[in-house]
Amino acid sequence: ELRHRASPWQRNLGYPLAMLGLLALTGISVLIVCFHVLELLLDDTAMPRGMQDASLGQVSFSVFGSFGAALQVVLIFYLMVSSVVGFYSSPLFTRLLPERQDTPLTKIIGNCVSLLVLSSALPVFSRTLGITRFDLLGDFGRFNWLGNFYIVFLYNMGFAGLTTLCLVKKVSWAVQAELIRAFGEDR
């Protein structure tokens, strides 16, 4: 219903640009994780341990300077939003979604707890994937399991593999459905 009410500019320019932006952010995050996997295989310093004595402003946290730092911030926000959307889209937690002017207090508390857990896991998540090396004003790099090569490697490989699989599945199925509809085979 919202698609039919949207203006032609929004349908023909807005939605495709938003989709291309999402595809680009997903592709860039998978590419960064793949490079991090290669770094893990070749160099022991790529492990997401805590930083020692790195003063803010004196050490660049990105190879690409200011552009890379801005890209890291955008990717972290993208991962935050996509993890919240993925959380509420899972069959187990769809009942936790708040309803307008009809949300009981227990559901509000459940949403607050869920969002708190997701936001607390985000710094560790982004460090483990190699998206950022910044400590985010906490000792998130001091967890013992972040020093275990196998856990970090499998976590990165799982993220890269599953994200690529979801991306290929969604894009290929959408393209296939559009081709079937365009050739009139859907009737």
KOLLUMMI-339653 format. One record per residue: x, y, z of N, C-alpha, C, O in turn; residue in three letters. Coordinates in nm, 2 decimals, decimal comma, padded with zeros to 4 digits. Layout:
N
[[X Y Z] [X Y Z] [X Y Z] [X Y Z] 'ALA']
...
END
This chain:
187
[[00,08 -00,12 00,00] [00,00 00,00 00,00] [00,09 00,13 00,00] [00,05 00,22 -00,07] 'GLU']
[[00,20 00,12 00,08] [00,29 00,24 00,08] [00,35 00,26 -00,06] [00,38 00,37 -00,10] 'LEU']
[[00,39 00,15 -00,12] [00,45 00,16 -00,26] [00,36 00,22 -00,36] [00,40 00,30 -00,44] 'ARG']
[[00,23 00,19 -00,35] [00,14 00,25 -00,45] [00,11 00,40 -00,42] [00,09 00,47 -00,52] 'HIS']
[[00,12 00,44 -00,30] [00,10 00,58 -00,26] [00,23 00,66 -00,29] [00,22 00,79 -00,29] 'ARG']
[[00,34 00,60 -00,31] [00,47 00,67 -00,33] [00,47 00,75 -00,46] [00,41 00,70 -00,56] 'ALA']
[[00,54 00,86 -00,46] [00,55 00,94 -00,58] [00,63 00,87 -00,69] [00,71 00,78 -00,65] 'SER']
[[00,62 00,90 -00,82] [00,70 00,84 -00,92] [00,85 00,86 -00,90] [00,93 00,77 -00,92] 'PRO']
[[00,89 00,98 -00,84] [01,03 01,00 -00,81] [01,08 00,91 -00,71] [01,19 00,85 -00,71] 'TRP']
[[01,00 00,88 -00,61] [01,03 00,80 -00,50] [01,04 00,65 -00,55] [01,14 00,58 -00,51] 'GLN']
[[00,95 00,61 -00,63] [00,95 00,47 -00,68] [01,06 00,45 -00,78] [01,13 00,35 -00,77] 'ARG']
[[01,09 00,54 -00,87] [01,18 00,52 -00,98] [01,32 00,56 -00,94] [01,42 00,52 -01,01] 'ASN']
[[01,34 00,65 -00,84] [01,47 00,70 -00,81] [01,51 00,67 -00,66] [01,62 00,62 -00,64] 'LEU']
[[01,42 00,69 -00,57] [01,45 00,67 -00,43] [01,47 00,53 -00,39] [01,57 00,50 -00,33] 'GLY']
[[01,38 00,44 -00,42] [01,39 00,30 -00,39] [01,51 00,23 -00,45] [01,59 00,16 -00,38] 'TYR']
[[01,54 00,25 -00,58] [01,66 00,19 -00,64] [01,79 00,24 -00,58] [01,88 00,17 -00,56] 'PRO']
[[01,79 00,37 -00,55] [01,92 00,43 -00,49] [01,94 00,37 -00,35] [02,05 00,35 -00,30] 'LEU']
[[01,83 00,36 -00,27] [01,84 00,30 -00,14] [01,88 00,16 -00,15] [01,96 00,11 -00,06] 'ALA']
[[01,83 00,08 -00,24] [01,87 -00,06 -00,26] [02,02 -00,07 -00,30] [02,09 -00,15 -00,25] 'MET']
[[02,06 00,02 -00,39] [02,20 00,02 -00,43] [02,29 00,06 -00,31] [02,40 00,00 -00,30] 'LEU']
[[02,25 00,15 -00,23] [02,32 00,19 -00,11] [02,34 00,07 -00,01] [02,45 00,05 00,04] 'GLY']
[[02,23 00,00 00,01] [02,23 -00,12 00,10] [02,32 -00,22 00,04] [02,40 -00,29 00,12] 'LEU']
[[02,32 -00,25 -00,09] [02,40 -00,35 -00,15] [02,55 -00,31 -00,14] [02,63 -00,39 -00,12] 'LEU']
[[02,58 -00,18 -00,16] [02,71 -00,13 -00,15] [02,77 -00,14 -00,01] [02,88 -00,19 00,01] 'ALA']
[[02,69 -00,10 00,09] [02,73 -00,12 00,23] [02,76 -00,26 00,27] [02,85 -00,29 00,34] 'LEU']
[[02,67 -00,35 00,22] [02,69 -00,49 00,25] [02,81 -00,55 00,18] [02,89 -00,62 00,24] 'THR']
[[02,83 -00,51 00,06] [02,95 -00,55 -00,02] [03,08 -00,50 00,04] [03,18 -00,57 00,05] 'GLY']
[[03,08 -00,38 00,09] [03,20 -00,32 00,15] [03,23 -00,39 00,28] [03,34 -00,41 00,31] 'ILE']
[[03,13 -00,41 00,36] [03,15 -00,48 00,49] [03,20 -00,62 00,47] [03,29 -00,67 00,54] 'SER']
[[03,15 -00,69 00,37] [03,20 -00,83 00,34] [03,34 -00,82 00,29] [03,43 -00,91 00,32] 'VAL']
[[03,37 -00,72 00,21] [03,51 -00,71 00,15] [03,61 -00,68 00,27] [03,72 -00,73 00,27] 'LEU']
[[03,57 -00,59 00,36] [03,66 -00,56 00,47] [03,68 -00,68 00,56] [03,79 -00,70 00,60] 'ILE']
[[03,58 -00,76 00,58] [03,59 -00,88 00,66] [03,68 -00,98 00,59] [03,76 -01,05 00,65] 'VAL']
[[03,67 -00,99 00,46] [03,76 -01,08 00,38] [03,90 -01,04 00,39] [03,99 -01,12 00,41] 'CYS']
[[03,93 -00,91 00,38] [04,06 -00,86 00,40] [04,11 -00,89 00,54] [04,23 -00,92 00,56] 'PHE']
[[04,02 -00,88 00,64] [04,06 -00,91 00,78] [04,09 -01,05 00,80] [04,19 -01,09 00,87] 'HIS']
[[04,02 -01,14 00,73] [04,05 -01,28 00,73] [04,19 -01,31 00,67] [04,27 -01,39 00,73] 'VAL']
[[04,23 -01,24 00,56] [04,36 -01,26 00,51] [04,47 -01,20 00,60] [04,57 -01,26 00,62] 'LEU']
[[04,44 -01,09 00,67] [04,53 -01,04 00,77] [04,55 -01,14 00,89] [04,66 -01,15 00,94] 'GLU']
[[04,44 -01,20 00,93] [04,45 -01,30 01,04] [04,54 -01,41 01,00] [04,61 -01,46 01,08] 'LEU']
[[04,53 -01,46 00,87] [04,61 -01,57 00,83] [04,76 -01,53 00,81] [04,85 -01,61 00,83] 'LEU']
[[04,79 -01,40 00,78] [04,92 -01,36 00,75] [04,99 -01,29 00,87] [05,12 -01,30 00,88] 'LEU']
[[04,92 -01,23 00,95] [04,98 -01,15 01,06] [04,91 -01,16 01,19] [04,79 -01,15 01,20] 'ASP']
[[04,99 -01,19 01,30] [04,93 -01,21 01,43] [04,88 -01,08 01,49] [04,80 -01,09 01,58] 'ASP']
[[04,93 -00,97 01,45] [04,88 -00,84 01,51] [04,74 -00,80 01,46] [04,69 -00,70 01,51] 'THR']
[[04,68 -00,88 01,37] [04,55 -00,85 01,33] [04,44 -00,89 01,43] [04,32 -00,87 01,41] 'ALA']
[[04,48 -00,97 01,53] [04,39 -01,01 01,63] [04,33 -00,89 01,70] [04,40 -00,80 01,73] 'MET']
[[04,20 -00,90 01,74] [04,13 -00,78 01,80] [04,16 -00,76 01,94] [04,07 -00,75 02,02] 'PRO']
[[04,29 -00,76 01,98] [04,32 -00,74 02,12] [04,31 -00,59 02,15] [04,30 -00,51 02,06] 'ARG']
[[04,32 -00,55 02,28] [04,31 -00,41 02,32] [04,44 -00,34 02,27] [04,54 -00,40 02,25] 'GLY']
[[04,42 -00,21 02,26] [04,53 -00,12 02,21] [04,61 -00,07 02,34] [04,55 -00,05 02,44] 'MET']
[[04,74 -00,06 02,32] [04,82 -00,01 02,43] [04,87 00,12 02,40] [04,94 00,14 02,30] 'GLN']
[[04,84 00,22 02,48] [04,89 00,36 02,47] [04,88 00,42 02,33] [04,98 00,48 02,28] 'ASP']
[[04,76 00,41 02,27] [04,74 00,48 02,15] [04,66 00,60 02,18] [04,54 00,60 02,21] 'ALA']
[[04,72 00,72 02,17] [04,66 00,84 02,20] [04,56 00,88 02,08] [04,59 00,86 01,97] 'SER']
[[04,45 00,94 02,12] [04,36 00,99 02,02] [04,42 01,10 01,94] [04,47 01,19 02,00] 'LEU']
[[04,41 01,10 01,81] [04,46 01,21 01,73] [04,60 01,19 01,68] [04,64 01,25 01,59] 'GLY']
[[04,67 01,10 01,75] [04,81 01,08 01,71] [04,83 00,96 01,62] [04,92 00,94 01,55] 'GLN']
[[04,73 00,86 01,63] [04,74 00,74 01,56] [04,61 00,73 01,47] [04,50 00,75 01,52] 'VAL']
[[04,63 00,71 01,34] [04,52 00,70 01,25] [04,46 00,55 01,26] [04,53 00,46 01,26] 'SER']
[[04,33 00,54 01,28] [04,27 00,41 01,29] [04,22 00,36 01,16] [04,16 00,25 01,16] 'PHE']
[[04,25 00,42 01,05] [04,22 00,38 00,92] [04,33 00,40 00,83] [04,41 00,50 00,84] 'SER']
[[04,35 00,31 00,73] [04,46 00,32 00,63] [04,42 00,43 00,54] [04,52 00,50 00,49] 'VAL']
[[04,30 00,46 00,52] [04,26 00,56 00,42] [04,23 00,70 00,48] [04,18 00,79 00,42] 'PHE']
[[04,28 00,72 00,61] [04,27 00,85 00,67] [04,13 00,89 00,71] [04,05 00,81 00,76] 'GLY']
[[04,09 01,01 00,68] [03,96 01,07 00,72] [03,85 00,99 00,65] [03,74 00,97 00,70] 'SER']
[[03,87 00,97 00,52] [03,76 00,89 00,44] [03,74 00,76 00,50] [03,63 00,71 00,51] 'PHE']
[[03,85 00,69 00,53] [03,83 00,55 00,59] [03,77 00,56 00,73] [03,69 00,47 00,76] 'GLY']
[[03,80 00,66 00,81] [03,73 00,67 00,94] [03,58 00,70 00,92] [03,50 00,64 01,00] 'ALA']
[[03,55 00,78 00,83] [03,41 00,81 00,80] [03,34 00,69 00,75] [03,22 00,66 00,79] 'ALA']
[[03,40 00,61 00,67] [03,35 00,48 00,62] [03,33 00,38 00,73] [03,23 00,31 00,73] 'LEU']
[[03,42 00,38 00,82] [03,40 00,29 00,94] [03,28 00,33 01,02] [03,21 00,25 01,07] 'GLN']
[[03,26 00,46 01,04] [03,15 00,51 01,12] [03,02 00,47 01,05] [02,92 00,42 01,11] 'VAL']
[[03,01 00,49 00,92] [02,89 00,45 00,84] [02,87 00,30 00,85] [02,75 00,26 00,86] 'VAL']
[[02,97 00,22 00,84] [02,95 00,08 00,84] [02,91 00,03 00,98] [02,83 -00,06 00,99] 'LEU']
[[02,96 00,10 01,08] [02,92 00,06 01,22] [02,77 00,09 01,24] [02,69 00,01 01,30] 'ILE']
[[02,72 00,21 01,19] [02,58 00,24 01,20] [02,50 00,15 01,11] [02,39 00,11 01,16] 'PHE']
[[02,55 00,11 01,00] [02,48 00,01 00,91] [02,47 -00,12 00,98] [02,36 -00,18 00,98] 'TYR']
[[02,58 -00,17 01,05] [02,57 -00,29 01,12] [02,47 -00,29 01,24] [02,41 -00,38 01,27] 'LEU']
[[02,47 -00,17 01,30] [02,38 -00,15 01,41] [02,23 -00,16 01,36] [02,15 -00,24 01,42] 'MET']
[[02,20 -00,09 01,26] [02,06 -00,09 01,21] [02,02 -00,23 01,15] [01,91 -00,28 01,18] 'VAL']
[[02,12 -00,29 01,08] [02,09 -00,42 01,02] [02,07 -00,53 01,13] [02,00 -00,62 01,11] 'SER']
[[02,15 -00,52 01,24] [02,13 -00,62 01,35] [02,00 -00,60 01,42] [01,94 -00,70 01,46] 'SER']
[[01,96 -00,48 01,44] [01,82 -00,45 01,50] [01,71 -00,50 01,41] [01,62 -00,57 01,45] 'VAL']
[[01,72 -00,47 01,28] [01,62 -00,52 01,18] [01,62 -00,67 01,18] [01,52 -00,74 01,18] 'VAL']
[[01,74 -00,73 01,17] [01,75 -00,88 01,17] [01,70 -00,94 01,30] [01,63 -01,05 01,30] 'GLY']
[[01,72 -00,88 01,41] [01,67 -00,93 01,54] [01,52 -00,93 01,54] [01,46 -01,03 01,58] 'PHE']
[[01,46 -00,82 01,50] [01,31 -00,81 01,51] [01,25 -00,89 01,39] [01,13 -00,91 01,39] 'TYR']
[[01,32 -00,93 01,29] [01,27 -01,00 01,18] [01,27 -01,15 01,21] [01,21 -01,23 01,14] 'SER']
[[01,35 -01,20 01,31] [01,36 -01,34 01,33] [01,23 -01,39 01,39] [01,16 -01,32 01,47] 'SER']
[[01,19 -01,51 01,36] [01,06 -01,56 01,40] [01,04 -01,57 01,55] [00,93 -01,56 01,60] 'PRO']
[[01,15 -01,58 01,63] [01,15 -01,59 01,77] [01,11 -01,46 01,84] [01,05 -01,45 01,94] 'LEU']
[[01,15 -01,34 01,77] [01,13 -01,21 01,84] [01,03 -01,12 01,77] [01,03 -01,00 01,80] 'PHE']
[[00,96 -01,17 01,67] [00,86 -01,09 01,60] [00,75 -01,04 01,70] [00,69 -00,94 01,68] 'THR']
[[00,72 -01,13 01,80] [00,62 -01,09 01,89] [00,66 -00,98 01,99] [00,58 -00,92 02,06] 'ARG']
[[00,79 -00,95 01,99] [00,84 -00,85 02,08] [00,83 -00,71 02,02] [00,85 -00,61 02,09] 'LEU']
[[00,80 -00,70 01,89] [00,78 -00,57 01,83] [00,67 -00,49 01,90] [00,56 -00,54 01,93] 'LEU']
[[00,70 -00,36 01,93] [00,60 -00,28 01,99] [00,49 -00,24 01,90] [00,51 -00,23 01,78] 'PRO']
[[00,37 -00,23 01,95] [00,25 -00,19 01,88] [00,21 -00,05 01,92] [00,22 -00,01 02,03] 'GLU']
[[00,17 00,03 01,82] [00,14 00,17 01,85] [00,02 00,18 01,95] [-00,09 00,13 01,92] 'ARG']
[[00,04 00,25 02,06] [-00,05 00,28 02,16] [-00,11 00,15 02,23] [-00,22 00,16 02,28] 'GLN']
[[-00,05 00,04 02,21] [-00,10 -00,09 02,27] [00,02 -00,18 02,31] [00,01 -00,30 02,29] 'ASP']
[[00,12 -00,12 02,37] [00,24 -00,21 02,41] [00,24 -00,22 02,56] [00,25 -00,12 02,63] 'THR']
[[00,23 -00,34 02,61] [00,24 -00,36 02,76] [00,38 -00,33 02,81] [00,47 -00,33 02,74] 'PRO']
[[00,38 -00,30 02,94] [00,51 -00,27 03,00] [00,61 -00,38 02,99] [00,73 -00,35 02,98] 'LEU']
[[00,57 -00,50 03,00] [00,67 -00,61 02,99] [00,73 -00,62 02,86] [00,85 -00,65 02,84] 'THR']
[[00,66 -00,58 02,75] [00,71 -00,58 02,62] [00,81 -00,46 02,60] [00,91 -00,47 02,53] 'LYS']
[[00,78 -00,35 02,66] [00,87 -00,23 02,66] [01,00 -00,27 02,73] [01,11 -00,23 02,68] 'ILE']
[[00,99 -00,33 02,84] [01,11 -00,37 02,92] [01,19 -00,47 02,83] [01,31 -00,46 02,83] 'ILE']
[[01,12 -00,56 02,77] [01,19 -00,66 02,68] [01,26 -00,59 02,57] [01,37 -00,63 02,53] 'GLY']
[[01,20 -00,49 02,51] [01,26 -00,42 02,40] [01,38 -00,34 02,45] [01,49 -00,34 02,38] 'ASN']
[[01,37 -00,28 02,57] [01,49 -00,21 02,62] [01,60 -00,30 02,65] [01,72 -00,26 02,62] 'CYS']
[[01,58 -00,41 02,71] [01,68 -00,51 02,73] [01,75 -00,56 02,60] [01,87 -00,57 02,59] 'VAL']
[[01,67 -00,59 02,51] [01,72 -00,64 02,38] [01,80 -00,53 02,31] [01,91 -00,57 02,26] 'SER']
[[01,76 -00,41 02,31] [01,84 -00,30 02,24] [01,97 -00,27 02,32] [02,07 -00,24 02,26] 'LEU']
[[01,96 -00,29 02,46] [02,08 -00,27 02,54] [02,18 -00,38 02,51] [02,30 -00,35 02,50] 'LEU']
[[02,14 -00,50 02,50] [02,23 -00,61 02,47] [02,29 -00,59 02,33] [02,41 -00,61 02,31] 'VAL']
[[02,21 -00,56 02,23] [02,26 -00,54 02,09] [02,36 -00,42 02,09] [02,46 -00,43 02,02] 'LEU']
[[02,33 -00,31 02,16] [02,42 -00,20 02,15] [02,55 -00,23 02,23] [02,65 -00,17 02,20] 'SER']
[[02,54 -00,31 02,33] [02,66 -00,34 02,41] [02,75 -00,44 02,33] [02,87 -00,44 02,35] 'SER']
[[02,69 -00,52 02,24] [02,77 -00,62 02,17] [02,83 -00,55 02,04] [02,92 -00,61 01,98] 'ALA']
[[02,78 -00,44 02,00] [02,83 -00,37 01,88] [02,98 -00,34 01,87] [03,04 -00,37 01,77] 'LEU']
[[03,04 -00,29 01,98] [03,18 -00,26 01,97] [03,27 -00,39 01,96] [03,36 -00,39 01,88] 'PRO']
[[03,23 -00,49 02,03] [03,30 -00,62 02,02] [03,28 -00,68 01,88] [03,37 -00,73 01,82] 'VAL']
[[03,16 -00,67 01,83] [03,12 -00,72 01,70] [03,21 -00,65 01,59] [03,27 -00,72 01,50] 'PHE']
[[03,22 -00,52 01,59] [03,29 -00,44 01,49] [03,44 -00,47 01,50] [03,51 -00,47 01,40] 'SER']
[[03,49 -00,48 01,63] [03,63 -00,51 01,64] [03,67 -00,65 01,60] [03,77 -00,67 01,53] 'ARG']
[[03,58 -00,75 01,63] [03,61 -00,89 01,59] [03,61 -00,90 01,44] [03,68 -00,98 01,38] 'THR']
[[03,52 -00,83 01,37] [03,51 -00,84 01,23] [03,62 -00,76 01,16] [03,64 -00,77 01,04] 'LEU']
[[03,70 -00,68 01,23] [03,81 -00,60 01,17] [03,76 -00,47 01,10] [03,83 -00,41 01,03] 'GLY']
[[03,64 -00,43 01,13] [03,59 -00,31 01,07] [03,65 -00,19 01,13] [03,68 -00,09 01,06] 'ILE']
[[03,68 -00,19 01,26] [03,75 -00,08 01,33] [03,85 -00,14 01,43] [03,83 -00,25 01,48] 'THR']
[[03,95 -00,07 01,46] [04,05 -00,10 01,56] [04,04 -00,01 01,68] [04,12 -00,03 01,78] 'ARG']
[[03,94 00,08 01,68] [03,92 00,17 01,79] [03,86 00,10 01,91] [03,77 00,01 01,89] 'PHE']
[[03,91 00,13 02,03] [03,86 00,07 02,15] [03,72 00,11 02,19] [03,66 00,05 02,28] 'ASP']
[[03,67 00,22 02,14] [03,54 00,27 02,17] [03,52 00,30 02,32] [03,41 00,27 02,38] 'LEU']
[[03,62 00,36 02,38] [03,62 00,40 02,52] [03,58 00,29 02,62] [03,52 00,31 02,72] 'LEU']
[[03,63 00,17 02,59] [03,61 00,06 02,68] [03,72 -00,04 02,66] [03,79 -00,04 02,57] 'GLY']
[[03,72 -00,14 02,75] [03,82 -00,24 02,74] [03,77 -00,36 02,67] [03,77 -00,48 02,72] 'ASP']
[[03,70 -00,34 02,55] [03,64 -00,44 02,48] [03,74 -00,54 02,42] [03,71 -00,66 02,39] 'PHE']
[[03,86 -00,49 02,40] [03,97 -00,58 02,34] [04,03 -00,67 02,44] [04,12 -00,74 02,41] 'GLY']
[[03,99 -00,66 02,57] [04,06 -00,74 02,67] [03,99 -00,87 02,70] [04,03 -00,94 02,80] 'ARG']
[[03,89 -00,91 02,63] [03,83 -01,04 02,65] [03,92 -01,15 02,61] [03,99 -01,14 02,51] 'PHE']
[[03,93 -01,25 02,69] [04,02 -01,36 02,66] [04,00 -01,43 02,53] [04,09 -01,47 02,46] 'ASN']
[[03,87 -01,45 02,49] [03,84 -01,52 02,37] [03,88 -01,44 02,24] [03,89 -01,50 02,14] 'TRP']
[[03,90 -01,31 02,25] [03,95 -01,23 02,14] [04,09 -01,26 02,10] [04,14 -01,22 01,99] 'LEU']
[[04,16 -01,33 02,19] [04,30 -01,37 02,16] [04,30 -01,51 02,10] [04,41 -01,56 02,06] 'GLY']
[[04,19 -01,58 02,09] [04,19 -01,71 02,03] [04,17 -01,70 01,88] [04,06 -01,65 01,83] 'ASN']
[[04,27 -01,74 01,81] [04,27 -01,73 01,66] [04,15 -01,80 01,60] [04,08 -01,75 01,51] 'PHE']
[[04,12 -01,92 01,65] [04,02 -02,01 01,58] [03,88 -01,95 01,60] [03,80 -01,95 01,50] 'TYR']
[[03,85 -01,89 01,72] [03,72 -01,83 01,74] [03,70 -01,71 01,65] [03,60 -01,69 01,58] 'ILE']
[[03,80 -01,62 01,65] [03,80 -01,50 01,57] [03,79 -01,53 01,42] [03,71 -01,47 01,34] 'VAL']
[[03,87 -01,63 01,38] [03,87 -01,67 01,23] [03,74 -01,73 01,19] [03,68 -01,69 01,09] 'PHE']
[[03,68 -01,82 01,27] [03,55 -01,88 01,24] [03,44 -01,77 01,24] [03,34 -01,78 01,16] 'LEU']
[[03,45 -01,68 01,33] [03,35 -01,57 01,34] [03,35 -01,49 01,22] [03,24 -01,46 01,16] 'TYR']
[[03,47 -01,45 01,17] [03,48 -01,37 01,05] [03,44 -01,45 00,93] [03,37 -01,40 00,84] 'ASN']
[[03,48 -01,58 00,92] [03,44 -01,66 00,80] [03,28 -01,68 00,80] [03,22 -01,68 00,70] 'MET']
[[03,23 -01,70 00,92] [03,08 -01,72 00,93] [03,01 -01,59 00,89] [02,91 -01,60 00,81] 'GLY']
[[03,06 -01,48 00,93] [02,99 -01,35 00,89] [03,00 -01,33 00,74] [02,90 -01,31 00,67] 'PHE']
[[03,12 -01,35 00,69] [03,14 -01,33 00,54] [03,06 -01,43 00,46] [02,99 -01,39 00,36] 'ALA']
[[03,06 -01,56 00,50] [02,99 -01,66 00,43] [02,84 -01,64 00,43] [02,77 -01,64 00,33] 'GLY']
[[02,78 -01,62 00,55] [02,64 -01,61 00,57] [02,59 -01,48 00,50] [02,48 -01,47 00,45] 'LEU']
[[02,66 -01,37 00,52] [02,62 -01,24 00,46] [02,62 -01,25 00,30] [02,53 -01,20 00,24] 'THR']
[[02,72 -01,31 00,25] [02,73 -01,33 00,10] [02,62 -01,42 00,06] [02,55 -01,40 -00,05] 'THR']
[[02,59 -01,53 00,13] [02,48 -01,62 00,10] [02,34 -01,55 00,10] [02,26 -01,56 00,01] 'LEU']
[[02,32 -01,47 00,20] [02,19 -01,39 00,21] [02,18 -01,29 00,10] [02,08 -01,27 00,04] 'CYS']
[[02,30 -01,22 00,07] [02,30 -01,12 -00,04] [02,27 -01,19 -00,17] [02,19 -01,14 -00,25] 'LEU']
[[02,33 -01,30 -00,20] [02,31 -01,36 -00,33] [02,17 -01,42 -00,34] [02,11 -01,41 -00,45] 'VAL']
[[02,12 -01,47 -00,23] [01,99 -01,53 -00,23] [01,88 -01,42 -00,25] [01,79 -01,44 -00,34] 'LYS']
[[01,89 -01,31 -00,18] [01,79 -01,20 -00,20] [01,80 -01,14 -00,33] [01,70 -01,11 -00,40] 'LYS']
[[01,92 -01,11 -00,38] [01,94 -01,04 -00,51] [01,90 -01,13 -00,62] [01,83 -01,09 -00,71] 'VAL']
[[01,95 -01,26 -00,62] [01,92 -01,35 -00,73] [01,77 -01,38 -00,74] [01,71 -01,39 -00,85] 'SER']
[[01,70 -01,40 -00,62] [01,56 -01,43 -00,62] [01,48 -01,31 -00,67] [01,38 -01,32 -00,74] 'TRP']
[[01,52 -01,19 -00,63] [01,45 -01,07 -00,68] [01,47 -01,05 -00,83] [01,37 -01,02 -00,90] 'ALA']
[[01,59 -01,07 -00,88] [01,61 -01,06 -01,02] [01,54 -01,17 -01,10] [01,48 -01,14 -01,20] 'VAL']
[[01,54 -01,29 -01,05] [01,46 -01,40 -01,11] [01,31 -01,37 -01,11] [01,25 -01,39 -01,21] 'GLN']
[[01,26 -01,32 -01,00] [01,12 -01,29 -01,00] [01,08 -01,17 -01,10] [00,98 -01,18 -01,16] 'ALA']
[[01,17 -01,07 -01,11] [01,14 -00,96 -01,20] [01,15 -01,01 -01,35] [01,08 -00,97 -01,43] 'GLU']
[[01,25 -01,10 -01,38] [01,26 -01,15 -01,51] [01,14 -01,24 -01,55] [01,09 -01,23 -01,66] 'LEU']
[[01,09 -01,32 -01,46] [00,97 -01,40 -01,48] [00,85 -01,31 -01,50] [00,77 -01,33 -01,59] 'ILE']
[[00,84 -01,20 -01,42] [00,73 -01,11 -01,44] [00,74 -01,03 -01,57] [00,64 -01,00 -01,64] 'ARG']
[[00,87 -00,99 -01,61] [00,89 -00,91 -01,73] [00,85 -01,00 -01,86] [00,80 -00,94 -01,95] 'ALA']
[[00,88 -01,12 -01,85] [00,86 -01,21 -01,97] [00,72 -01,26 -01,97] [00,68 -01,34 -02,06] 'PHE']
[[00,64 -01,23 -01,87] [00,50 -01,28 -01,86] [00,48 -01,42 -01,83] [00,37 -01,48 -01,86] 'GLY']
[[00,58 -01,48 -01,77] [00,57 -01,63 -01,73] [00,50 -01,65 -01,60] [00,47 -01,76 -01,56] 'GLU']
[[00,46 -01,54 -01,53] [00,40 -01,56 -01,40] [00,25 -01,59 -01,41] [00,18 -01,62 -01,31] 'ASP']
[[00,19 -01,58 -01,53] [00,05 -01,61 -01,55] [00,02 -01,75 -01,57] [-00,09 -01,80 -01,58] 'ARG']
END
